[in-house]
Amino acid sequence: MAEEVVETSFMDPFKDILVNYLMPEKCYDEFFLQFNLLHVDCLKIVISKGLGIGIILGSVLGMKTPTFIFTTHRNPNNFLLTLMFCACLFIVKLPQILKLIGAKSAEGLSFNSVLLELFAITGTMAYSIANSFPFSSWGEALFLMLQTVTIGFLIQYYGGNTIKGLGFLAVYCGLLAVVLSPVTPVSVVTTMQASNMPAIIFGRLIQAGTNYRNGHTGQLSAISVFLLFAGSLARIFTTVQETGDSLMAVTYIISSFCNGVIAAQVLYYWNSSPVLRKKTE
């Protein structure tokens, strides 16, 4: 009886990692056993996963479900990955946070705009968790939420309203716990996600209006603005590919447009600053 020939590949040592985090096994076979590197469906999957990993800054390598965050004790590898994403927590909006701290001022940043952005981010995160979407398709929302909360507090702190800032943190944490708990109906979470579109639009319009009235972008970080713009553009593709959810896709399309408006203002007011504006006046 002839023995069955088992196909092997030079990538076999990395097969477990690739299959678990980047591609299904059928795509591994297509790429590394059949050497069909132009397989369209598999390329879409790999590009989508790659963009998702890039957007969440390599902190999580394509985890399958968001529930891993609360079950790391079952898998040591998940625990290590959790430490990795915690270490990368403040990368996306780190330039903005550092700029506020360095200037000891939040001039030019609208707190109302931050509140609306935080509502939109929280809605996306809660909606994704409720629908068990892959973490790689929404993971940056977790990081953006934490960073946006920090920025909101700094706006109050540097505005001389420390007590108000602490109250903001306490109220938000309480509301977040309720939204993510089983007591909140899925219909409520879905309504929040649907409300993201007007929240994003009004939030960005408020910030754009503030920039226009001031004649400069104040302490807005150009790096953070452009990273958010690029990330929201990439998210359109990953959302369609990984979730197929039209509501989330439309949300990211609108988010990209609004972030593009702010990015355009950053470029337009590039040579303007609060100091130069005051001297001109």
CORDA-V471489 format. One record per backbone hydrogen bond with DSSP energy under -0.5 kcal/mol. NH is the residue of the N-H (numbers start at 1). CO is the residue of the C=O. E is the energy in kcal/mol with one decimal. If there is no record, write none. Layout:
BEGIN
((NH | CO | E) (NH | CO | E))
END
This chain:
BEGIN
((7 | 5 | -0.6) (12 | 9 | -1.7) (14 | 11 | -1.8) (15 | 12 | -1.6) (18 | 14 | -2.5) (19 | 15 | -3.0) (20 | 16 | -2.2) (21 | 17 | -2.1) (22 | 18 | -2.3) (23 | 18 | -2.4) (27 | 24 | -0.8) (28 | 24 | -1.6) (29 | 25 | -2.4) (30 | 26 | -1.9) (31 | 27 | -2.6) (32 | 28 | -2.9) (33 | 29 | -1.6) (34 | 29 | -2.6) (36 | 30 | -3.5) (37 | 35 | -1.3) (39 | 36 | -1.2) (40 | 38 | -0.6) (43 | 39 | -2.4) (44 | 40 | -2.2) (45 | 41 | -1.8) (46 | 42 | -2.6) (47 | 43 | -2.8) (48 | 44 | -2.5) (49 | 45 | -2.6) (50 | 46 | -2.8) (51 | 47 | -2.7) (52 | 48 | -2.4) (53 | 49 | -2.6) (54 | 50 | -2.5) (55 | 51 | -2.9) (56 | 52 | -1.9) (57 | 54 | -1.5) (58 | 53 | -3.2) (59 | 56 | -1.6) (62 | 60 | -1.7) (66 | 133 | -0.6) (68 | 65 | -1.5) (69 | 66 | -1.6) (70 | 67 | -1.2) (71 | 68 | -1.4) (74 | 71 | -1.7) (75 | 72 | -1.0) (79 | 75 | -1.6) (80 | 76 | -2.1) (81 | 77 | -2.2) (82 | 78 | -2.3) (83 | 79 | -2.0) (84 | 80 | -1.9) (85 | 81 | -2.4) (86 | 82 | -2.0) (87 | 83 | -2.0) (88 | 84 | -1.2) (89 | 86 | -1.3) (91 | 88 | -1.5) (94 | 91 | -0.6) (95 | 91 | -0.5) (97 | 93 | -2.3) (98 | 94 | -3.0) (99 | 95 | -2.0) (100 | 96 | -2.0) (101 | 97 | -2.3) (102 | 98 | -2.9) (103 | 99 | -2.3) (104 | 100 | -1.3) (105 | 100 | -1.2) (109 | 106 | -2.0) (111 | 109 | -0.6) (114 | 110 | -1.7) (115 | 111 | -2.3) (116 | 112 | -2.1) (117 | 113 | -2.3) (118 | 114 | -2.5) (119 | 115 | -2.1) (120 | 116 | -2.1) (121 | 117 | -2.6) (122 | 118 | -2.5) (123 | 119 | -2.3) (124 | 120 | -2.1) (125 | 121 | -2.3) (126 | 122 | -2.7) (127 | 123 | -2.4) (128 | 124 | -2.2) (129 | 125 | -2.2) (130 | 126 | -2.5) (131 | 127 | -1.4) (132 | 129 | -1.2) (133 | 128 | -2.3) (135 | 63 | -0.9) (136 | 63 | -0.9) (137 | 134 | -2.0) (138 | 135 | -1.4) (139 | 135 | -2.5) (141 | 138 | -2.2) (142 | 138 | -0.5) (142 | 139 | -1.1) (143 | 139 | -1.1) (144 | 140 | -3.2) (145 | 141 | -2.2) (146 | 142 | -1.8) (147 | 143 | -2.4) (148 | 144 | -2.9) (149 | 145 | -2.3) (150 | 146 | -1.7) (151 | 147 | -2.4) (152 | 148 | -2.6) (153 | 149 | -2.2) (154 | 150 | -2.3) (155 | 151 | -2.3) (156 | 152 | -1.6) (157 | 153 | -2.9) (158 | 154 | -2.9) (159 | 155 | -0.7) (160 | 157 | -1.5) (161 | 156 | -3.1) (165 | 161 | -2.2) (166 | 162 | -2.4) (167 | 163 | -2.2) (168 | 164 | -2.1) (169 | 165 | -1.9) (170 | 166 | -2.3) (171 | 167 | -2.7) (172 | 168 | -2.4) (173 | 169 | -2.4) (174 | 170 | -2.0) (175 | 171 | -2.4) (176 | 172 | -2.9) (177 | 173 | -2.0) (178 | 174 | -1.6) (179 | 175 | -2.6) (180 | 176 | -2.3) (181 | 177 | -0.5) (181 | 178 | -0.8) (184 | 181 | -1.5) (185 | 183 | -0.6) (188 | 185 | -0.7) (189 | 185 | -1.5) (190 | 186 | -2.7) (191 | 187 | -1.9) (192 | 188 | -2.1) (193 | 189 | -2.2) (194 | 190 | -2.4) (195 | 191 | -1.9) (196 | 193 | -1.1) (197 | 194 | -0.7) (199 | 195 | -1.9) (200 | 196 | -3.4) (201 | 197 | -2.4) (202 | 198 | -2.8) (203 | 199 | -2.4) (204 | 200 | -2.5) (205 | 201 | -2.4) (206 | 202 | -2.4) (207 | 203 | -1.8) (208 | 204 | -3.0) (209 | 205 | -2.7) (210 | 206 | -2.2) (211 | 207 | -2.4) (212 | 208 | -2.3) (213 | 209 | -2.7) (214 | 210 | -2.2) (215 | 211 | -1.9) (216 | 211 | -1.0) (219 | 107 | -2.7) (220 | 217 | -2.1) (222 | 220 | -0.6) (225 | 221 | -2.3) (226 | 222 | -2.5) (227 | 223 | -2.2) (228 | 224 | -2.4) (229 | 225 | -2.0) (230 | 226 | -2.5) (231 | 227 | -2.6) (232 | 228 | -2.4) (233 | 229 | -1.7) (234 | 230 | -2.1) (235 | 231 | -1.9) (236 | 232 | -0.9) (236 | 233 | -0.7) (237 | 233 | -0.8) (238 | 234 | -1.9) (239 | 235 | -2.6) (240 | 236 | -1.8) (241 | 237 | -2.4) (242 | 238 | -2.8) (243 | 239 | -2.1) (244 | 239 | -1.9) (245 | 239 | -0.6) (246 | 244 | -0.7) (249 | 245 | -1.9) (250 | 246 | -2.6) (251 | 247 | -1.8) (252 | 248 | -2.1) (253 | 249 | -2.0) (254 | 250 | -2.5) (255 | 251 | -2.4) (256 | 252 | -2.4) (257 | 253 | -2.0) (258 | 254 | -2.5) (259 | 255 | -2.9) (260 | 256 | -2.1) (261 | 257 | -1.6) (262 | 258 | -1.7) (263 | 259 | -2.4) (264 | 260 | -2.4) (265 | 261 | -1.9) (266 | 262 | -2.2) (267 | 263 | -1.8) (268 | 264 | -2.5) (269 | 265 | -3.0) (270 | 267 | -1.2) (272 | 269 | -2.1) (277 | 273 | -2.7) (278 | 274 | -2.0) (279 | 275 | -2.1) (280 | 276 | -2.3) (281 | 277 | -2.0))
END
